[in-house]
């Protein structure tokens, strides 16, 4: 039986709480980058298989921007942040000081902006996760992709061959009076790493 299948309600609540804290940390980082007050909600958080994740985010053919890290340490994992195409373009405009609606396609400057943004947001998420779990996570240099949703998710789950077909998914909405940005954080631990994360929280997989 896979470790994910041993999770009970207490385990899931703990993982969701970590997700909420991580997303809140990312919202603070985003507000600092934009120089304005940003609020955050987490409409949904939970452990889902790949097929359901695709349906949650959109359609397989939808273009998305994704920043991905591999994480080493006591609980090796992958963590990545995914933005819808409209949210990605909106953030490029905001961060470059352009009127909203200016960016309509991704160029080299836009890719650089989104990579740095994803680096900061995902790093903030990971720092909160590490602090909550009292574990040390060592992220790699971020990889950026702008591709169809199905291709991005398949790559994230299949690379390396030893990751589960499930992930902790935190759907996040960052918003102010003028903007709404939709994103998703994903955590895909190696099988043994999931048990170590839960153990760090005082929980055991039976």
C-alpha positions as CSV (number, residue, x, y, z in Angstrom):
1,X,0.0,0.0,0.0
2,X,1.3,3.4,-0.9
3,X,2.0,5.9,2.0
4,X,-0.7,8.2,0.6
5,X,-3.3,5.5,1.0
6,X,-2.5,5.3,4.7
7,X,-3.4,8.9,5.4
8,X,-6.3,9.5,7.8
9,X,-8.3,12.6,8.6
10,X,-5.7,13.8,11.2
11,X,-2.9,13.4,8.7
12,X,-4.8,15.3,6.0
13,X,-5.7,18.1,8.4
14,X,-2.0,18.5,9.3
15,X,-0.9,18.7,5.7
16,X,-3.6,21.2,4.8
17,X,-2.6,23.4,7.7
18,X,1.0,23.3,6.5
19,X,-0.3,24.3,3.0
20,X,-2.3,27.2,4.5
21,X,0.7,28.5,6.4
22,X,3.0,28.2,3.3
23,X,0.5,30.0,1.1
24,X,0.1,32.8,3.7
25,X,3.9,33.2,3.7
26,X,3.9,33.4,-0.1
27,X,1.1,36.1,0.0
28,X,3.3,38.2,2.3
29,X,6.2,37.9,-0.1
30,X,4.0,38.9,-3.1
31,X,2.7,41.9,-1.2
32,X,6.3,43.0,-0.6
33,X,7.1,42.6,-4.3
34,X,4.1,44.5,-5.5
35,X,4.3,47.2,-2.8
36,X,0.6,46.8,-1.9
37,X,-1.6,44.9,0.5
38,X,-2.4,41.4,-0.8
39,X,-4.9,39.1,0.9
40,X,-5.1,35.4,0.4
41,X,-7.7,32.6,0.5
42,X,-7.2,28.9,0.0
43,X,-10.4,27.7,-1.6
44,X,-9.2,24.1,-1.7
45,X,-6.4,22.0,-0.2
46,X,-5.9,18.3,-0.1
47,X,-4.2,15.2,-1.5
48,X,-5.3,14.4,-5.0
49,X,-4.2,12.0,-7.8
50,X,-2.8,13.4,-11.0
51,X,-6.1,13.0,-13.0
52,X,-8.1,15.0,-10.5
53,X,-5.4,17.7,-10.2
54,X,-5.6,18.3,-14.0
55,X,-9.4,18.7,-13.7
56,X,-9.0,21.0,-10.6
57,X,-6.6,23.4,-12.4
58,X,-8.2,23.5,-15.8
59,X,-8.0,21.6,-19.1
60,X,-5.0,19.7,-20.4
61,X,-4.6,22.1,-23.3
62,X,-4.6,25.2,-21.2
63,X,-1.3,27.2,-21.3
64,X,0.2,27.6,-17.8
65,X,3.4,28.9,-16.2
66,X,5.2,26.6,-13.8
67,X,8.2,27.1,-11.5
68,X,9.6,23.8,-10.1
69,X,12.2,22.9,-7.5
70,X,13.6,19.6,-6.4
71,X,14.2,19.5,-2.6
72,X,16.9,17.4,-0.9
73,X,17.3,16.8,2.8
74,X,15.6,14.5,5.3
75,X,12.4,14.5,3.2
76,X,13.3,14.7,-0.5
77,X,10.4,16.2,-2.5
78,X,9.4,18.2,-5.4
79,X,7.6,21.5,-4.9
80,X,6.2,23.7,-7.7
81,X,4.0,26.7,-8.2
82,X,1.6,26.9,-11.2
83,X,-0.1,30.0,-12.6
84,X,-2.9,30.2,-15.1
85,X,-2.0,32.1,-18.3
86,X,-4.1,35.2,-17.5
87,X,-2.6,35.4,-13.9
88,X,0.9,35.0,-15.3
89,X,0.4,37.9,-17.8
90,X,-1.2,40.1,-15.1
91,X,1.7,39.5,-12.8
92,X,4.2,40.4,-15.5
93,X,2.4,43.7,-16.1
94,X,2.2,44.5,-12.4
95,X,5.9,43.7,-11.7
96,X,7.1,45.6,-14.7
97,X,4.9,48.6,-14.1
98,X,2.9,48.2,-17.2
99,X,-0.9,48.8,-17.6
100,X,-2.9,45.7,-17.0
101,X,-3.6,43.9,-20.3
102,X,-0.3,44.9,-21.9
103,X,1.3,41.5,-21.9
104,X,-0.4,39.1,-24.3
105,X,2.4,36.6,-25.0
106,X,5.4,35.4,-23.1
107,X,8.8,36.8,-24.1
108,X,12.3,36.4,-22.5
109,X,11.7,39.3,-20.1
110,X,8.3,37.8,-19.0
111,X,9.9,34.4,-18.5
112,X,12.6,36.0,-16.3
113,X,10.1,37.9,-14.3
114,X,7.9,34.8,-13.7
115,X,10.9,32.6,-12.8
116,X,12.0,35.1,-10.2
117,X,8.5,35.5,-8.9
118,X,8.0,31.7,-8.7
119,X,11.4,31.4,-7.0
120,X,10.4,33.9,-4.3
121,X,6.9,32.6,-3.7
122,X,7.8,28.9,-3.7
123,X,10.8,29.7,-1.5
124,X,8.5,31.5,0.9
125,X,6.1,28.5,0.9
126,X,9.0,26.1,1.5
127,X,10.5,28.2,4.3
128,X,7.2,28.1,6.2
129,X,6.9,24.4,5.5
130,X,10.4,23.8,6.9
131,X,9.8,25.9,10.0
132,X,6.5,24.2,10.7
133,X,7.9,20.7,10.3
134,X,11.3,21.6,11.9
135,X,13.0,20.0,8.9
136,X,15.8,21.3,6.6
137,X,14.9,21.5,2.9
138,X,17.6,22.3,0.4
139,X,16.0,23.5,-2.9
140,X,17.7,23.3,-6.3
141,X,17.9,26.1,-8.8
142,X,14.3,26.7,-10.0
143,X,13.2,25.3,-13.4
144,X,10.7,27.4,-15.4
145,X,8.2,26.0,-18.0
146,X,5.4,27.6,-20.0
147,X,3.4,24.8,-21.7
148,X,0.1,23.0,-21.7
149,X,-1.2,22.0,-18.3
150,X,-1.2,18.3,-19.2
151,X,2.4,18.3,-20.3
152,X,3.6,20.3,-17.3
153,X,1.8,18.0,-14.7
154,X,2.9,14.8,-16.5
155,X,6.5,16.0,-16.5
156,X,6.4,16.9,-12.8
157,X,5.0,13.5,-11.8
158,X,7.0,11.3,-14.1
159,X,10.4,12.8,-13.8
160,X,12.7,10.6,-11.8
161,X,10.2,7.7,-11.8
162,X,10.1,7.4,-8.1
163,X,7.5,10.0,-7.2
164,X,3.9,9.2,-6.3
165,X,1.0,9.7,-8.6
166,X,-0.5,12.0,-5.9
167,X,0.4,15.3,-4.4
168,X,-0.6,17.8,-1.7
169,X,-2.4,20.5,-3.7
170,X,-3.0,24.0,-2.3
171,X,-5.3,26.1,-4.5
172,X,-4.5,29.8,-3.7
173,X,-6.1,33.1,-4.6
174,X,-4.1,36.3,-4.0
175,X,-6.3,39.4,-4.3
176,X,-6.6,43.1,-3.6
177,X,-9.2,45.6,-4.6
178,X,-7.9,45.7,-8.1
179,X,-6.6,42.2,-8.9
180,X,-7.2,38.5,-8.4
181,X,-4.4,36.0,-9.1
182,X,-5.1,32.3,-9.2
183,X,-2.3,29.8,-8.5
184,X,-1.6,26.3,-7.2
185,X,1.2,25.0,-5.0
186,X,2.1,21.4,-5.2
187,X,4.2,19.2,-2.9
188,X,5.2,15.8,-4.2
189,X,7.3,13.9,-1.6
190,X,9.1,10.7,-2.3
191,X,7.3,7.9,-0.7
192,X,9.5,7.6,2.4
193,X,9.6,11.4,2.7
194,X,5.8,11.6,3.4
195,X,6.3,9.5,6.6
196,X,9.2,11.7,7.7
197,X,7.1,14.9,7.3
198,X,4.2,13.4,9.3
199,X,6.6,12.1,11.9
200,X,8.1,15.6,12.4
201,X,4.6,16.7,13.3
202,X,4.2,13.9,15.9
203,X,2.1,11.7,13.6
204,X,2.7,8.2,12.4
205,X,1.6,6.3,9.3
206,X,0.2,2.9,10.4
